[in-house]
Amino acid sequence: MTLSLDTLPGLALFSCVVRHGSLTGAAQELGLNRSSVSKQLARFEAQLGAKLLQRTTRKLALTELGERVWQEAQTVAAALGNIDAITDDYRQNVRGRLKVSCSSSLARVHLVPLLPLFSQRYPEVDLLLQLEDRFVDLTTEQVDIAIRVGHLPDSSLVARKLGELQLQLVASPAYLAKHGTPQTPSDLTQHACLYYQNGSRAMNLWTFSGVLGEEQVRIKGPLAMNDACALVDAAIHGLGLLLIDRALLAAPLASGQLLALLPNYQLAVGLPVYAVYPARDWLPAKVTALVEFIVSEFAPRLAAPR
C-alpha cells in the first residue's frame, strides 16, 4: 500500500480524536456531528487497512499500530506548524536576502545613496545588488526587483513607474574651444557626438523644442557605449558632445569640467524609469518594503531639479 496526500485529512481527524479522547470532543472542534467523525475515522482506518482505535461505549484506546501512527502524526503536526510559522514570517516580517538588478549609473547616482536609510529602517534585510545594463529574466534568475530604464515590453511583471530621466546637453571647454559651440540643434550634425547604445537600442536621435517647435536630430560620433558614467568621462576628456541624464552631470557641471549647451532649447523628456517585480498573489514583506521605499525615496530624486 502506498499512502498519498489523500490520507492527510484522515490523519488530521485521527489526531483530533486522540487529542480529545473522544469522538464527541473531536466533532465539536471540527464543527461536525459525531456520526460524521465516526464514519471518516472508519474510512481512514480502511485506507490503512488496520484498526487504530478500540472503541467502547465508555472510552477510546489506541491499538499498537494506533500508538505508532499517533507518534508520526505529531511529527507531521509539528512540521505543519513550522511551515505555518515560516510562511507567516515570510509574509509579515521584513528580513532575509533581496536580489536587486539596476543599471550602474542609476545605482550610483540614485539608489546607492539611499541604501544607508533603507538599512537603518530594515536592518535584517541583506541586499544583493547586481549592476547590469540588460533586462534580466526576473523569474529565471530569481531577481526580486529590477529598476529598469526604457519602455517595457508587455509581460506578466508588475511595473511601478518612478519617473523619467532628465536630460542635459554638455561638452567640455576643451572640445568647444577646438570645434566651436553649437547654437541650434541642427548644428549638432557638424559635431562629434557621444551616445548611449546597448544590444537593443541606440540613443542617437536627439529631440529639442524651441521657438520653431520640436526638432529632431540624428547625431553621429566617434563613440557609443552602454555605460553612462563612462560616457560622461569621455565627454570630460573632450571626445565630443553628450546628451545624458542630468543627475550624472552635477559634479562636472559644478566644477566647470563640462558646460551646458543650447540654453534656449528645451530637451525632450528622457526615458521612463520603472521598478519591476514578479506578479505574485502574496509578495514577501521584504519585497513590498523595498518597492514602497523605492517609490517614496527613489522617485523624488528623478524629479528633483539639478
C-alpha positions as CSV (number, residue, x, y, z in Angstrom):
1,M,0.0,0.0,0.0
2,T,1.3,3.5,-0.9
3,L,-0.2,6.4,1.0
4,S,-0.7,9.8,-0.7
5,L,-1.8,13.3,0.3
6,D,-5.4,12.0,0.3
7,T,-4.6,10.4,3.7
8,L,-3.8,13.8,5.3
9,P,-7.4,14.7,6.1
10,G,-7.9,11.4,7.8
11,L,-4.7,11.7,9.7
12,A,-5.7,15.2,10.9
13,L,-9.1,13.8,12.0
14,F,-7.5,10.8,13.8
15,S,-5.1,13.2,15.6
16,C,-8.0,15.4,16.7
17,V,-9.9,12.4,18.1
18,V,-6.8,11.2,20.1
19,R,-6.2,14.7,21.5
20,H,-9.8,14.9,22.8
21,G,-10.0,11.3,23.8
22,S,-13.5,11.1,22.3
23,L,-15.4,11.4,19.0
24,T,-17.7,14.0,20.6
25,G,-14.8,16.3,21.5
26,A,-13.3,16.0,18.1
27,A,-16.7,16.6,16.5
28,Q,-17.1,19.8,18.4
29,E,-13.7,21.2,17.4
30,L,-14.2,20.2,13.7
31,G,-17.8,21.5,13.6
32,L,-19.1,18.1,12.6
33,N,-21.6,15.7,14.1
34,R,-20.3,12.6,16.0
35,S,-21.6,10.2,13.3
36,S,-19.7,12.0,10.6
37,V,-16.5,11.9,12.6
38,S,-17.0,8.1,13.2
39,K,-17.5,7.5,9.5
40,Q,-14.5,9.5,8.5
41,L,-12.3,7.7,11.1
42,A,-13.5,4.3,9.8
43,R,-12.7,5.4,6.2
44,F,-9.2,6.4,7.3
45,E,-8.7,3.0,9.0
46,A,-9.9,1.3,5.8
47,Q,-7.3,3.3,3.8
48,L,-4.6,2.0,6.2
49,G,-6.1,-1.5,6.3
50,A,-5.8,-1.7,10.1
51,K,-7.6,-0.6,13.3
52,L,-6.1,2.4,15.1
53,L,-8.6,2.8,17.9
54,Q,-10.6,0.3,20.0
55,R,-13.9,1.9,20.7
56,T,-16.2,1.1,23.5
57,T,-19.2,2.9,25.0
58,R,-17.0,4.4,27.7
59,K,-13.7,5.2,26.1
60,L,-11.3,5.1,23.1
61,A,-8.0,3.2,23.3
62,L,-5.1,3.2,20.8
63,T,-4.1,0.0,19.3
64,E,-0.4,-0.8,19.0
65,L,-0.5,0.5,15.4
66,G,-2.5,3.4,16.5
67,E,0.2,4.4,19.0
68,R,2.8,4.4,16.3
69,V,0.6,6.3,13.8
70,W,-0.1,8.8,16.6
71,Q,3.6,9.4,17.1
72,E,4.1,10.1,13.4
73,A,1.0,12.3,13.3
74,Q,2.6,14.5,16.0
75,T,5.7,14.9,13.8
76,V,3.5,15.9,10.9
77,A,1.6,18.3,13.0
78,A,4.9,19.9,14.2
79,A,6.1,20.2,10.6
80,L,2.8,21.8,9.5
81,G,3.1,24.2,12.5
82,N,6.7,25.1,11.4
83,I,5.6,25.6,7.8
84,D,2.8,27.9,9.1
85,A,5.3,29.9,11.2
86,I,7.8,30.1,8.3
87,T,5.1,31.3,5.9
88,D,3.8,33.9,8.4
89,D,7.3,35.2,9.0
90,Y,7.9,35.3,5.2
91,R,4.8,37.3,4.6
92,Q,4.9,39.7,7.5
93,N,8.5,40.2,8.7
94,V,11.0,42.3,6.7
95,R,14.1,40.1,6.8
96,G,16.2,38.0,4.5
97,R,18.1,38.5,1.3
98,L,16.8,40.6,-1.6
99,K,18.3,40.4,-5.1
100,V,18.1,43.6,-7.0
101,S,19.1,44.4,-10.5
102,C,19.9,48.0,-11.6
103,S,22.0,49.8,-14.2
104,S,25.3,51.1,-12.8
105,S,24.6,54.7,-13.5
106,L,21.1,54.7,-11.8
107,A,22.6,52.8,-8.9
108,R,25.5,55.1,-8.4
109,V,23.5,58.4,-8.6
110,H,20.1,57.5,-7.2
111,L,20.0,54.1,-5.4
112,V,23.3,53.7,-3.5
113,P,23.0,57.0,-1.7
114,L,19.6,55.8,-0.3
115,L,20.9,52.4,0.9
116,P,22.0,53.6,4.4
117,L,18.5,54.8,5.1
118,F,17.0,51.5,3.9
119,S,19.4,49.5,6.0
120,Q,18.5,51.7,9.0
121,R,14.8,51.0,8.6
122,Y,15.2,47.3,7.8
123,P,18.4,46.1,9.4
124,E,17.6,42.4,8.9
125,V,17.5,42.7,5.1
126,D,20.6,41.8,3.1
127,L,20.8,43.3,-0.4
128,L,22.5,41.6,-3.3
129,L,22.8,44.5,-5.8
130,Q,23.6,43.4,-9.4
131,L,24.7,46.3,-11.6
132,E,24.0,45.4,-15.2
133,D,22.5,47.1,-18.2
134,R,20.3,44.3,-19.6
135,F,16.7,43.3,-19.0
136,V,17.3,40.3,-16.7
137,D,14.8,37.5,-16.5
138,L,13.5,38.0,-13.0
139,T,11.9,34.6,-12.7
140,T,14.7,32.5,-14.2
141,E,17.5,34.5,-12.4
142,Q,15.5,34.7,-9.1
143,V,15.7,38.5,-9.0
144,D,13.2,40.1,-6.6
145,I,13.2,43.6,-8.0
146,A,14.7,45.3,-11.1
147,I,15.0,49.1,-11.7
148,R,14.7,49.5,-15.5
149,V,15.1,52.3,-17.9
150,G,13.1,52.5,-21.1
151,H,9.7,51.4,-22.4
152,L,8.8,48.0,-21.1
153,P,7.5,45.1,-23.3
154,D,4.2,43.6,-22.3
155,S,4.8,40.9,-19.7
156,S,3.3,39.4,-16.6
157,L,5.6,41.6,-14.4
158,V,4.3,44.4,-12.2
159,A,5.8,47.7,-13.1
160,R,5.7,50.8,-10.9
161,K,6.7,54.0,-12.8
162,L,9.2,56.1,-10.8
163,G,9.6,59.0,-13.3
164,E,11.7,59.9,-16.3
165,L,15.3,60.8,-16.7
166,Q,16.0,64.5,-17.1
167,L,18.4,65.2,-19.9
168,Q,21.2,67.8,-20.4
169,L,23.4,68.5,-23.4
170,V,27.0,69.2,-22.5
171,A,30.6,69.4,-23.8
172,S,34.0,70.1,-22.3
173,P,35.6,73.6,-22.6
174,A,38.5,72.0,-24.5
175,Y,36.1,70.5,-27.1
176,L,34.2,73.8,-27.5
177,A,37.5,75.8,-27.8
178,K,38.6,73.5,-30.6
179,H,35.3,72.8,-32.5
180,G,33.1,75.8,-31.6
181,T,29.8,76.0,-29.7
182,P,26.6,74.8,-31.4
183,Q,23.8,77.4,-31.4
184,T,20.9,75.4,-32.8
185,P,20.0,71.7,-32.7
186,S,20.8,71.4,-36.4
187,D,24.4,72.4,-35.7
188,L,24.9,69.1,-33.9
189,T,25.2,67.3,-37.2
190,Q,28.5,69.1,-37.7
191,H,29.9,67.9,-34.3
192,A,31.2,64.7,-32.8
193,C,28.5,63.3,-30.5
194,L,28.7,60.6,-27.9
195,Y,25.7,58.5,-27.2
196,Y,24.4,55.5,-25.3
197,Q,23.9,52.2,-27.1
198,N,23.3,48.7,-25.9
199,G,22.1,45.5,-27.6
200,S,18.5,46.7,-28.0
201,R,18.6,50.4,-28.6
202,A,20.8,53.4,-29.6
203,M,20.1,56.8,-28.2
204,N,21.3,58.7,-31.3
205,L,18.0,60.6,-32.1
206,W,18.0,63.7,-30.0
207,T,14.9,65.8,-29.6
208,F,14.7,69.6,-28.8
209,S,11.9,72.1,-28.5
210,G,12.4,75.8,-29.4
211,V,10.5,78.8,-30.9
212,L,10.0,76.8,-34.1
213,G,8.6,73.8,-32.3
214,E,10.1,70.3,-32.0
215,E,13.3,69.4,-33.8
216,Q,14.9,66.0,-34.0
217,V,18.5,65.5,-34.9
218,R,20.1,62.2,-35.9
219,I,23.6,62.5,-34.5
220,K,26.8,60.6,-35.1
221,G,30.1,60.5,-33.5
222,P,33.3,58.6,-32.5
223,L,32.0,56.7,-29.5
224,A,28.9,54.8,-28.4
225,M,28.8,52.6,-25.4
226,N,26.4,51.0,-22.8
227,D,27.9,52.7,-19.7
228,A,26.5,56.1,-19.0
229,C,29.2,57.0,-16.4
230,A,32.0,56.2,-18.9
231,L,30.3,58.4,-21.5
232,V,30.5,61.3,-19.0
233,D,34.2,60.6,-18.5
234,A,34.6,60.6,-22.3
235,A,32.9,64.0,-22.6
236,I,35.0,65.4,-19.8
237,H,38.1,64.3,-21.8
238,G,36.9,66.3,-24.8
239,L,35.8,63.4,-27.1
240,G,32.5,65.0,-28.1
241,L,29.1,66.4,-27.1
242,L,26.9,64.4,-24.8
243,L,23.2,64.3,-24.1
244,I,22.6,62.3,-20.9
245,D,20.8,62.1,-17.5
246,R,21.3,65.4,-15.8
247,A,21.9,63.6,-12.4
248,L,25.2,62.2,-13.7
249,L,26.4,65.7,-14.6
250,A,26.1,67.6,-11.2
251,A,29.8,67.3,-10.2
252,P,31.4,68.0,-13.7
253,L,29.0,71.0,-14.3
254,A,29.7,72.4,-10.9
255,S,33.5,72.1,-11.4
256,G,33.4,73.5,-14.9
257,Q,34.7,70.3,-16.5
258,L,31.5,70.3,-18.6
259,L,29.4,73.2,-19.9
260,A,25.6,73.1,-20.6
261,L,24.7,73.8,-24.2
262,L,21.7,75.2,-26.1
263,P,20.2,77.1,-23.2
264,N,17.3,78.4,-25.3
265,Y,16.0,75.0,-26.2
266,Q,14.0,72.6,-24.1
267,L,15.1,69.0,-24.1
268,A,12.6,66.1,-24.5
269,V,11.7,64.1,-21.5
270,G,14.1,61.2,-21.1
271,L,13.3,57.6,-20.9
272,P,10.9,56.3,-18.2
273,V,12.2,54.5,-15.1
274,Y,10.3,51.6,-13.5
275,A,10.6,49.4,-10.5
276,V,9.7,45.9,-11.8
277,Y,8.9,42.8,-9.9
278,P,7.2,39.4,-10.5
279,A,3.4,39.4,-10.1
280,R,2.5,37.2,-7.1
281,D,-0.6,36.8,-5.0
282,W,1.5,37.0,-1.8
283,L,4.6,39.2,-2.0
284,P,7.2,38.7,0.7
285,A,7.2,41.5,3.2
286,K,10.8,42.3,2.3
287,V,9.9,42.8,-1.4
288,T,6.9,45.0,-0.5
289,A,9.1,47.1,1.8
290,L,11.8,47.7,-0.8
291,V,9.2,48.6,-3.5
292,E,7.5,51.1,-1.3
293,F,10.9,52.5,-0.2
294,I,11.9,53.0,-3.9
295,V,8.6,54.6,-4.8
296,S,8.8,57.0,-1.8
297,E,12.6,57.8,-1.8
298,F,14.0,57.0,-5.2
299,A,11.3,58.5,-7.4
300,P,11.6,62.1,-5.9
301,R,15.3,62.1,-6.9
302,L,14.4,61.6,-10.5
303,A,12.1,64.6,-10.4
304,A,14.3,66.9,-8.3
305,P,15.9,69.9,-10.2
306,R,19.6,69.7,-10.5
